[in-house]
Amino acid sequence: MKKLMLFILGIVFIGANSLAQVTARTSDQHVLPAKRTFYEYTGVAADTCGTEQDTLKFEIEINKSCPVNFNVRIELTRTGSAETYNIDLEGRRFANDAWTKIVELATQSASVTIAEPSTSLCDSINQVTINSGASDNFFRYFRLQIDNDGTCGAADKATVDAVLWKFYER
């Protein structure tokens, strides 16, 4: 009898979990091959930030043996215009490191391009006075995170059409 009760209780918990709201989704995890510097992810219908899920994540690991500069472009289709979406670019050096914010922005626009905020030119033209290089971002893993504040109206959604990553080897 105890086994039957535990089984029924387990079924109830599984059913309750399946009805719970999905709040975050990692839409894409990609490893960039060593000789490639461009990657484009094409969004699917589940890549929608709104009432069903409030966070989308797109991750890429680069296999480069030198420092890189980067540009990231995210193309969105907006339904409604009241919600402000946060788009954060984060990086980390090793797979088990914590994510470090590189760029944080809040936007209501449909498409955004993010570039590396601080680029040192001292290693390419050897002029230390331009920028010391102390603020360079030497990351191997990058993550683009799109989220809302959790109070998104039912008619307000942002659907990801594409995420384009471009890395420049220095």
C-alpha positions as a Markdown table, in Angstrom:
| # | Residue | x | y | z |
|---|---|---|---|---|
| 1 | Met | 0.0 | 0.0 | 0.0 |
| 2 | Lys | 2.9 | 2.4 | 0.8 |
| 3 | Lys | 4.4 | 1.7 | -2.6 |
| 4 | Leu | 1.1 | 2.5 | -4.3 |
| 5 | Met | 0.8 | 5.8 | -2.4 |
| 6 | Leu | 4.4 | 6.8 | -3.2 |
| 7 | Phe | 3.7 | 6.0 | -6.9 |
| 8 | Ile | 0.6 | 8.1 | -7.0 |
| 9 | Leu | 2.4 | 10.9 | -5.1 |
| 10 | Gly | 5.2 | 10.7 | -7.6 |
| 11 | Ile | 2.8 | 11.0 | -10.6 |
| 12 | Val | 1.2 | 14.0 | -9.0 |
| 13 | Phe | 4.6 | 15.8 | -8.6 |
| 14 | Ile | 5.6 | 14.9 | -12.2 |
| 15 | Gly | 2.3 | 16.3 | -13.4 |
| 16 | Ala | 2.7 | 19.5 | -11.4 |
| 17 | Asn | 6.2 | 20.0 | -12.7 |
| 18 | Ser | 5.1 | 19.6 | -16.3 |
| 19 | Leu | 2.5 | 22.4 | -15.9 |
| 20 | Ala | 5.0 | 24.8 | -14.3 |
| 21 | Gln | 6.0 | 27.8 | -16.3 |
| 22 | Val | 9.3 | 27.6 | -18.2 |
| 23 | Thr | 11.2 | 30.7 | -17.2 |
| 24 | Ala | 14.5 | 30.2 | -19.0 |
| 25 | Arg | 15.6 | 28.5 | -22.1 |
| 26 | Thr | 19.1 | 27.9 | -23.6 |
| 27 | Ser | 18.2 | 28.2 | -27.2 |
| 28 | Asp | 21.6 | 27.5 | -28.8 |
| 29 | Gln | 25.0 | 26.2 | -27.7 |
| 30 | His | 27.6 | 26.1 | -30.4 |
| 31 | Val | 31.3 | 25.4 | -30.6 |
| 32 | Leu | 33.0 | 27.5 | -33.3 |
| 33 | Pro | 35.5 | 25.5 | -35.3 |
| 34 | Ala | 39.1 | 26.8 | -35.2 |
| 35 | Lys | 39.2 | 28.2 | -38.7 |
| 36 | Arg | 35.8 | 29.9 | -38.7 |
| 37 | Thr | 35.1 | 33.4 | -37.4 |
| 38 | Phe | 31.4 | 33.8 | -38.2 |
| 39 | Tyr | 28.3 | 31.9 | -36.9 |
| 40 | Glu | 24.6 | 32.6 | -37.6 |
| 41 | Tyr | 21.9 | 31.0 | -35.5 |
| 42 | Thr | 18.4 | 31.1 | -37.1 |
| 43 | Gly | 15.7 | 31.4 | -34.5 |
| 44 | Val | 12.7 | 29.0 | -34.1 |
| 45 | Ala | 9.2 | 29.6 | -32.7 |
| 46 | Ala | 10.3 | 28.5 | -29.2 |
| 47 | Asp | 12.8 | 31.4 | -29.2 |
| 48 | Thr | 10.2 | 33.8 | -27.8 |
| 49 | Cys | 10.7 | 35.9 | -24.7 |
| 50 | Gly | 7.4 | 36.9 | -23.2 |
| 51 | Thr | 4.9 | 35.5 | -20.8 |
| 52 | Glu | 5.8 | 31.8 | -21.3 |
| 53 | Gln | 9.5 | 32.3 | -20.7 |
| 54 | Asp | 11.3 | 35.4 | -19.5 |
| 55 | Thr | 14.9 | 34.5 | -20.4 |
| 56 | Leu | 16.6 | 33.2 | -23.6 |
| 57 | Lys | 20.3 | 32.3 | -23.7 |
| 58 | Phe | 22.6 | 31.8 | -26.7 |
| 59 | Glu | 26.0 | 30.5 | -26.0 |
| 60 | Ile | 29.1 | 30.0 | -28.1 |
| 61 | Glu | 32.5 | 28.6 | -27.4 |
| 62 | Ile | 35.4 | 29.8 | -29.6 |
| 63 | Asn | 38.5 | 27.8 | -30.4 |
| 64 | Lys | 41.0 | 30.5 | -31.0 |
| 65 | Ser | 44.6 | 30.6 | -29.9 |
| 66 | Cys | 44.8 | 34.4 | -30.0 |
| 67 | Pro | 42.8 | 37.2 | -28.5 |
| 68 | Val | 39.6 | 38.2 | -30.5 |
| 69 | Asn | 37.4 | 41.2 | -30.9 |
| 70 | Phe | 33.7 | 40.6 | -31.5 |
| 71 | Asn | 30.4 | 41.9 | -32.8 |
| 72 | Val | 27.1 | 40.3 | -32.1 |
| 73 | Arg | 23.8 | 41.1 | -33.8 |
| 74 | Ile | 20.5 | 40.0 | -32.6 |
| 75 | Glu | 17.4 | 40.4 | -34.8 |
| 76 | Leu | 14.0 | 40.3 | -33.1 |
| 77 | Thr | 10.4 | 40.5 | -34.2 |
| 78 | Arg | 8.4 | 42.5 | -31.6 |
| 79 | Thr | 4.7 | 42.0 | -30.8 |
| 80 | Gly | 3.6 | 44.9 | -28.7 |
| 81 | Ser | 5.9 | 47.8 | -27.6 |
| 82 | Ala | 5.4 | 48.3 | -23.9 |
| 83 | Glu | 8.0 | 45.9 | -22.5 |
| 84 | Thr | 11.7 | 46.8 | -22.3 |
| 85 | Tyr | 14.0 | 43.8 | -22.8 |
| 86 | Asn | 17.4 | 43.5 | -21.3 |
| 87 | Ile | 20.1 | 42.2 | -23.7 |
| 88 | Asp | 23.3 | 41.2 | -21.9 |
| 89 | Leu | 26.5 | 39.9 | -23.4 |
| 90 | Glu | 28.6 | 37.8 | -21.0 |
| 91 | Gly | 31.9 | 36.0 | -21.2 |
| 92 | Arg | 34.0 | 33.5 | -19.3 |
| 93 | Arg | 37.4 | 32.0 | -19.7 |
| 94 | Phe | 36.8 | 28.4 | -18.6 |
| 95 | Ala | 33.7 | 26.3 | -18.7 |
| 96 | Asn | 33.2 | 26.3 | -14.9 |
| 97 | Asp | 33.9 | 30.0 | -14.4 |
| 98 | Ala | 31.1 | 32.4 | -13.5 |
| 99 | Trp | 29.8 | 34.6 | -16.3 |
| 100 | Thr | 31.1 | 38.1 | -16.4 |
| 101 | Lys | 29.0 | 40.9 | -17.9 |
| 102 | Ile | 30.6 | 42.6 | -20.9 |
| 103 | Val | 27.8 | 44.7 | -22.2 |
| 104 | Glu | 24.4 | 45.4 | -20.6 |
| 105 | Leu | 21.7 | 47.2 | -22.4 |
| 106 | Ala | 17.9 | 47.7 | -22.1 |
| 107 | Thr | 16.0 | 48.2 | -25.4 |
| 108 | Gln | 12.6 | 48.3 | -27.0 |
| 109 | Ser | 14.0 | 48.1 | -30.5 |
| 110 | Ala | 13.7 | 45.1 | -32.8 |
| 111 | Ser | 17.3 | 44.6 | -33.7 |
| 112 | Val | 20.6 | 45.4 | -31.8 |
| 113 | Thr | 24.3 | 45.2 | -32.7 |
| 114 | Ile | 26.7 | 44.8 | -29.8 |
| 115 | Ala | 30.4 | 45.5 | -30.3 |
| 116 | Glu | 33.3 | 45.0 | -27.9 |
| 117 | Pro | 33.2 | 48.1 | -25.7 |
| 118 | Ser | 36.9 | 48.5 | -25.2 |
| 119 | Thr | 39.5 | 47.5 | -27.7 |
| 120 | Ser | 43.2 | 47.8 | -27.2 |
| 121 | Leu | 45.3 | 48.8 | -30.2 |
| 122 | Cys | 48.6 | 48.4 | -28.4 |
| 123 | Asp | 49.1 | 44.8 | -29.6 |
| 124 | Ser | 48.4 | 45.6 | -33.2 |
| 125 | Ile | 50.2 | 49.0 | -33.7 |
| 126 | Asn | 52.4 | 49.0 | -30.6 |
| 127 | Gln | 51.3 | 52.3 | -29.2 |
| 128 | Val | 50.8 | 51.9 | -25.5 |
| 129 | Thr | 49.4 | 55.4 | -25.1 |
| 130 | Ile | 46.2 | 54.6 | -27.1 |
| 131 | Asn | 44.9 | 52.0 | -24.5 |
| 132 | Ser | 47.0 | 50.0 | -22.1 |
| 133 | Gly | 45.2 | 46.8 | -22.9 |
| 134 | Ala | 44.3 | 46.3 | -19.2 |
| 135 | Ser | 40.6 | 46.3 | -20.0 |
| 136 | Asp | 40.7 | 43.8 | -22.9 |
| 137 | Asn | 38.2 | 40.9 | -22.7 |
| 138 | Phe | 40.0 | 37.6 | -23.3 |
| 139 | Phe | 37.1 | 35.2 | -23.1 |
| 140 | Arg | 36.7 | 31.8 | -24.6 |
| 141 | Tyr | 32.9 | 31.4 | -23.9 |
| 142 | Phe | 30.3 | 34.0 | -24.8 |
| 143 | Arg | 26.6 | 34.1 | -23.9 |
| 144 | Leu | 23.9 | 36.5 | -25.1 |
| 145 | Gln | 21.0 | 36.7 | -22.7 |
| 146 | Ile | 17.7 | 38.3 | -23.4 |
| 147 | Asp | 15.2 | 38.7 | -20.6 |
| 148 | Asn | 12.3 | 40.8 | -19.3 |
| 149 | Asp | 11.4 | 41.8 | -15.8 |
| 150 | Gly | 8.8 | 39.0 | -15.4 |
| 151 | Thr | 5.9 | 41.3 | -15.7 |
| 152 | Cys | 5.5 | 41.1 | -19.5 |
| 153 | Gly | 2.0 | 41.6 | -20.8 |
| 154 | Ala | 0.3 | 38.8 | -22.7 |
| 155 | Ala | 0.4 | 40.7 | -26.0 |
| 156 | Asp | 4.1 | 41.8 | -25.7 |
| 157 | Lys | 6.6 | 39.3 | -27.0 |
| 158 | Ala | 10.1 | 39.4 | -28.6 |
| 159 | Thr | 10.8 | 36.5 | -31.0 |
| 160 | Val | 14.4 | 35.9 | -32.0 |
| 161 | Asp | 14.8 | 35.7 | -35.8 |
| 162 | Ala | 18.6 | 35.4 | -35.8 |
| 163 | Val | 21.8 | 35.8 | -33.7 |
| 164 | Leu | 24.9 | 36.6 | -35.7 |
| 165 | Trp | 28.4 | 36.2 | -34.1 |
| 166 | Lys | 31.5 | 37.6 | -35.7 |
| 167 | Phe | 35.0 | 37.3 | -34.2 |
| 168 | Tyr | 38.1 | 39.1 | -35.4 |
| 169 | Glu | 41.4 | 37.5 | -34.6 |
| 170 | Arg | 44.1 | 39.9 | -33.5 |
